[in-house]
Amino acid sequence: MAEIQQNINESKNTIKVKEKKKITWKVIKSQRELIFMSVPFLAYIILFAYVPIWGWLMAFQNYRPGTSFFKQQWVGLKQFKDLFSYMGFGQVFRNTVAMSLINLILGFTSAIILALLLNEIKNRFLKRTVQTISYLPHFLSWIIATGIIANVLSTDPAIGILNNLLMKLNIIDQPIAFLSIPKLFWPIVGVANVWKEVGWNTIIYLAAIASIDPALYEAAEMDGAGRFQKMIHITLPGIKPTFMVLLIMNIGHILDAGFEIQYFLGNGLVQDYSRTIDIFALKYGIEQFNYSLATAAGIFKSVVSITLLFMANFIAGRIGEEKLV
């Protein structure tokens, strides 16, 4: 009887907890300040993310500017057939996926390593200095960032820092035109993204590390664990949930290899490696006025991204890891 009564009491407590979690007008009223604060952001998302979706209809038309919407020629899936039959689209898709994977791997690896190293720095002034220096590039626009990168990689002795350094070290005999070598374009994009975003990405992991119970480190130290062992057995498992959530979100952006860096650093010599889906859409949508084909490319990118996001979230849940929902 005692066990039955205990189960009843636990059930009542569970019901009470569930009732507390219900959204009521009283809860809404108590949080009205937060709701009012979120209205501008909600309006921004609706205005710039959802309202423009009506433009997807152009992908099913032979769209002509200046013609009434009701007089446009509807062509069904013809634009998608043209997109996939275009011989250059496979190359564009390859470039997009390759640069996205490079950015994903280098971005996660560098951010985690930097967070681990910063966590081990005990001198507060030195730690803040390193953090500030690593954060600064994030606040530069890609126009400025690509200008800096182009100058660093330049063959001009007056500004080409990298070539000057390699020649001083007797590694090369003459300057190398890095931005003219197709196979070097992907690594350049990956390193540029790391330089610009590693400090900003590190913030999230430092916050996750700060939430780890200090008692775990004390217990490990009493057992004779060193710094490296504490990193492996406490810090990394502690930030694993954060890593999984960020990984799922980034998989959803796997086709967002970027636009600015490829557009500003790319040239005719490396276009076979620099063109992405975004540049493809710009070329056909703006330069050749084929808005329907450009819209079809954008829809393809969005559908693939959404599919990958749901797949990654589902797989994470099936293997018992953290997921978005």
C-alpha positions as CSV (number, residue, x, y, z in Angstrom):
1,M,0.0,0.0,0.0
2,A,2.9,2.3,0.9
3,E,4.4,1.8,-2.6
4,I,1.0,2.5,-4.3
5,Q,0.6,5.7,-2.3
6,Q,4.1,6.8,-3.2
7,N,3.4,6.2,-6.9
8,I,0.2,8.2,-6.6
9,N,2.0,11.1,-5.0
10,E,4.7,11.0,-7.7
11,S,2.0,11.1,-10.4
12,K,0.3,14.0,-8.7
13,N,3.6,15.9,-8.6
14,T,4.2,15.1,-12.3
15,I,0.8,16.5,-13.2
16,K,1.5,19.6,-11.2
17,V,4.8,20.2,-12.9
18,K,3.1,19.7,-16.3
19,E,0.4,22.2,-15.3
20,K,3.0,24.7,-14.4
21,K,4.6,24.4,-17.8
22,K,1.3,25.3,-19.5
23,I,1.2,28.7,-21.2
24,T,-1.6,30.7,-19.7
25,W,-2.7,34.3,-20.0
26,K,-1.2,34.9,-16.5
27,V,2.2,33.6,-17.7
28,I,2.0,35.7,-20.9
29,K,1.0,38.8,-18.8
30,S,3.9,38.3,-16.5
31,Q,6.4,38.1,-19.4
32,R,4.9,40.9,-21.5
33,E,8.1,42.9,-21.4
34,L,10.0,40.0,-23.1
35,I,7.2,39.6,-25.6
36,F,7.3,43.3,-26.5
37,M,11.0,43.1,-26.9
38,S,10.7,40.2,-29.3
39,V,8.1,41.9,-31.6
40,P,10.7,43.8,-33.7
41,F,12.8,40.7,-34.2
42,L,9.7,38.7,-35.2
43,A,8.6,41.4,-37.6
44,Y,12.1,41.5,-39.1
45,I,12.0,37.7,-39.7
46,I,8.5,37.8,-41.2
47,L,9.3,40.8,-43.4
48,F,12.7,39.6,-44.7
49,A,12.5,35.8,-44.4
50,Y,8.8,34.8,-45.1
51,V,7.3,37.6,-47.2
52,P,9.9,37.2,-50.0
53,I,8.9,33.4,-50.3
54,W,6.2,34.4,-52.8
55,G,9.0,35.1,-55.2
56,W,9.6,31.3,-55.4
57,L,6.7,31.3,-57.9
58,M,9.2,32.6,-60.5
59,A,10.9,29.2,-60.6
60,F,7.7,27.7,-62.1
61,Q,7.4,30.5,-64.7
62,N,9.2,31.8,-67.7
63,Y,9.4,35.0,-65.8
64,R,9.7,38.3,-67.7
65,P,10.2,41.6,-65.8
66,G,7.6,44.2,-66.5
67,T,4.9,41.7,-67.3
68,S,1.8,41.3,-65.1
69,F,1.9,38.4,-62.7
70,F,-1.2,36.9,-64.2
71,K,0.3,37.1,-67.7
72,Q,3.5,35.3,-66.9
73,Q,4.0,32.0,-68.7
74,W,3.8,29.0,-66.4
75,V,6.3,26.2,-67.3
76,G,6.0,23.8,-64.4
77,L,9.3,22.1,-63.5
78,K,11.1,23.1,-66.7
79,Q,13.5,25.5,-64.8
80,F,14.5,22.7,-62.5
81,K,15.1,20.3,-65.4
82,D,17.2,23.0,-67.1
83,L,19.1,23.6,-63.9
84,F,20.1,19.9,-63.4
85,S,20.8,19.4,-67.1
86,Y,23.2,22.4,-67.1
87,M,26.7,20.9,-67.3
88,G,28.3,23.6,-65.1
89,F,25.9,23.1,-62.2
90,G,27.6,19.9,-61.1
91,Q,30.8,21.8,-60.8
92,V,29.1,24.6,-58.9
93,F,27.5,22.1,-56.5
94,R,30.9,20.4,-55.9
95,N,32.6,23.7,-55.1
96,T,29.8,24.7,-52.7
97,V,29.8,21.4,-50.8
98,A,33.6,21.2,-50.7
99,M,34.1,24.7,-49.4
100,S,31.3,24.2,-46.9
101,L,32.9,21.0,-45.5
102,I,36.3,22.7,-45.3
103,N,34.8,25.6,-43.4
104,L,32.8,23.2,-41.2
105,I,35.8,21.0,-40.2
106,L,38.3,23.8,-39.8
107,G,35.8,26.1,-38.0
108,F,34.8,23.5,-35.4
109,T,38.3,22.2,-34.9
110,S,40.0,25.6,-34.5
111,A,37.2,27.0,-32.2
112,I,37.3,24.1,-29.9
113,I,41.1,24.1,-29.7
114,L,41.3,27.8,-29.0
115,A,38.6,27.5,-26.3
116,L,40.5,24.7,-24.6
117,L,43.8,26.7,-24.7
118,L,42.1,29.9,-23.5
119,N,40.5,28.0,-20.6
120,E,44.0,26.9,-19.5
121,I,45.4,30.4,-19.4
122,K,45.3,31.6,-15.8
123,N,46.6,35.2,-16.4
124,R,43.4,37.2,-16.9
125,F,45.1,40.0,-18.8
126,L,46.8,37.7,-21.3
127,K,43.5,35.7,-21.7
128,R,41.5,38.8,-22.4
129,T,44.1,40.1,-24.8
130,V,44.1,36.9,-26.8
131,Q,40.3,36.9,-26.9
132,T,40.1,40.5,-28.1
133,I,42.6,40.0,-30.8
134,S,40.8,36.8,-32.0
135,Y,37.4,38.5,-31.9
136,L,38.3,41.6,-33.9
137,P,38.3,40.1,-37.5
138,H,34.6,39.0,-37.0
139,F,33.5,42.7,-36.9
140,L,35.2,43.4,-40.3
141,S,33.0,43.2,-43.4
142,W,34.0,40.7,-46.0
143,I,34.9,43.5,-48.4
144,I,37.6,44.7,-46.0
145,A,38.6,41.2,-45.0
146,T,39.1,40.0,-48.6
147,G,41.1,43.2,-49.3
148,I,43.4,42.3,-46.4
149,I,43.7,38.7,-47.6
150,A,44.4,39.8,-51.2
151,N,47.2,42.2,-49.9
152,V,48.8,39.5,-47.8
153,L,48.8,37.0,-50.7
154,S,49.9,39.6,-53.2
155,T,53.1,39.2,-55.3
156,D,53.9,42.9,-54.8
157,P,57.0,43.1,-52.6
158,A,55.6,46.3,-50.9
159,I,52.4,44.5,-49.5
160,G,52.8,40.8,-50.1
161,I,53.6,39.8,-46.5
162,L,53.4,36.0,-47.1
163,N,55.6,36.0,-50.1
164,N,58.2,38.2,-48.5
165,L,58.3,36.0,-45.4
166,L,58.7,32.8,-47.5
167,M,61.4,34.3,-49.5
168,K,63.2,35.6,-46.4
169,L,63.1,32.0,-45.1
170,N,64.5,30.7,-48.4
171,I,61.4,28.5,-48.9
172,I,60.7,30.0,-52.3
173,D,62.9,31.8,-54.8
174,Q,60.2,34.0,-56.4
175,P,56.7,35.3,-55.4
176,I,53.8,32.9,-55.9
177,A,50.5,34.2,-57.2
178,F,48.4,32.3,-54.7
179,L,45.1,33.6,-56.0
180,S,45.9,32.4,-59.5
181,I,46.3,28.8,-58.5
182,P,42.9,27.0,-58.7
183,K,43.8,24.1,-56.3
184,L,44.8,26.6,-53.6
185,F,41.5,28.5,-53.6
186,W,39.6,26.1,-51.3
187,P,42.4,26.1,-48.6
188,I,42.6,29.9,-48.9
189,V,38.8,30.2,-48.3
190,G,39.0,27.8,-45.3
191,V,41.9,29.6,-43.6
192,A,40.3,33.0,-44.3
193,N,37.1,31.8,-42.6
194,V,39.0,30.5,-39.6
195,W,40.9,33.8,-39.2
196,K,37.7,35.8,-39.4
197,E,35.4,33.7,-37.3
198,V,37.4,31.5,-34.9
199,G,37.3,34.1,-32.0
200,W,33.6,34.6,-32.3
201,N,32.9,30.9,-32.5
202,T,35.0,30.3,-29.4
203,I,32.7,32.4,-27.2
204,I,30.0,29.6,-27.2
205,Y,32.5,26.9,-26.2
206,L,34.0,29.1,-23.5
207,A,30.5,29.6,-22.1
208,A,29.9,25.9,-22.2
209,I,33.2,25.2,-20.4
210,A,32.3,27.8,-17.7
211,S,29.1,25.8,-17.0
212,I,31.0,22.6,-16.1
213,D,30.9,21.8,-12.4
214,P,34.4,22.7,-10.9
215,A,34.0,19.7,-8.5
216,L,34.7,17.4,-11.5
217,Y,38.1,19.0,-12.0
218,E,38.9,18.9,-8.3
219,A,38.0,15.2,-8.2
220,A,40.1,14.5,-11.3
221,E,43.0,16.4,-9.8
222,M,42.8,14.4,-6.6
223,D,43.0,11.2,-8.7
224,G,46.2,12.5,-10.3
225,A,44.8,13.7,-13.6
226,G,46.9,16.3,-15.5
227,R,45.7,19.2,-17.6
228,F,45.5,17.1,-20.8
229,Q,43.6,14.3,-19.1
230,K,41.1,16.8,-17.6
231,M,40.6,18.2,-21.1
232,I,39.9,14.8,-22.6
233,H,37.8,13.3,-19.8
234,I,35.9,16.3,-18.4
235,T,36.1,19.4,-20.7
236,L,35.4,17.7,-24.0
237,P,32.5,15.6,-22.7
238,G,31.1,18.7,-21.0
239,I,30.9,20.7,-24.2
240,K,29.7,17.7,-26.3
241,P,26.0,18.8,-26.1
242,T,26.8,22.3,-27.3
243,F,29.0,20.8,-30.0
244,M,26.2,18.5,-31.2
245,V,23.6,21.4,-31.4
246,L,26.0,23.6,-33.3
247,L,26.9,20.7,-35.6
248,I,23.2,20.1,-36.5
249,M,22.6,23.8,-37.2
250,N,25.8,24.0,-39.3
251,I,24.8,20.9,-41.3
252,G,21.6,22.8,-42.2
253,H,23.8,25.5,-43.7
254,I,26.1,23.0,-45.6
255,L,25.3,24.8,-48.9
256,D,26.0,28.2,-47.5
257,A,29.7,28.1,-48.5
258,G,29.6,31.9,-48.7
259,F,29.3,34.5,-51.4
260,E,31.5,37.5,-50.7
261,I,34.9,35.8,-50.2
262,Q,34.4,33.7,-53.4
263,Y,33.1,36.7,-55.4
264,F,35.8,39.1,-54.3
265,L,38.8,36.8,-54.3
266,G,37.7,34.7,-57.4
267,N,38.9,35.5,-60.9
268,G,38.9,33.9,-64.3
269,L,41.8,31.7,-63.5
270,V,40.2,30.0,-60.5
271,Q,36.5,30.2,-61.5
272,D,36.3,26.4,-61.8
273,Y,36.9,26.2,-58.1
274,S,35.4,29.5,-56.8
275,R,31.9,29.5,-58.2
276,T,29.2,28.6,-55.7
277,I,25.4,28.3,-56.0
278,D,25.0,31.9,-54.8
279,I,27.4,33.1,-57.5
280,F,25.6,30.9,-60.1
281,A,22.3,32.5,-59.1
282,L,23.8,36.0,-59.4
283,K,25.2,35.2,-62.8
284,Y,22.0,34.0,-64.3
285,G,19.6,36.1,-62.3
286,I,21.3,39.5,-62.6
287,E,23.8,39.4,-65.4
288,Q,21.7,37.2,-67.8
289,F,18.2,38.2,-66.6
290,N,17.2,34.6,-66.2
291,Y,15.4,35.1,-62.9
292,S,13.5,31.8,-63.1
293,L,16.6,29.7,-63.3
294,A,18.3,31.6,-60.5
295,T,15.2,31.2,-58.3
296,A,15.2,27.4,-59.0
297,A,18.8,27.3,-57.9
298,G,17.9,29.1,-54.7
299,I,14.9,26.7,-54.0
300,F,17.2,23.7,-54.6
301,K,19.6,25.1,-52.1
302,S,16.9,25.7,-49.5
303,V,15.3,22.3,-49.9
304,V,18.6,20.5,-49.6
305,S,19.5,22.5,-46.5
306,I,16.2,21.9,-44.8
307,T,16.4,18.1,-45.6
308,L,19.9,17.8,-44.2
309,L,18.9,19.7,-41.1
310,F,16.0,17.4,-40.3
311,M,18.1,14.3,-41.1
312,A,20.9,15.4,-38.8
313,N,18.5,16.2,-36.0
314,F,16.8,12.9,-36.4
315,I,20.0,10.9,-36.5
316,A,21.3,12.8,-33.4
317,G,18.1,11.8,-31.5
318,R,18.3,8.2,-32.6
319,I,21.9,7.8,-31.3
320,G,21.0,9.5,-28.0
321,E,22.8,12.8,-28.6
322,E,21.5,16.4,-28.1
323,K,19.2,17.6,-30.8
324,L,17.3,20.8,-31.6
325,V,13.8,19.6,-30.7
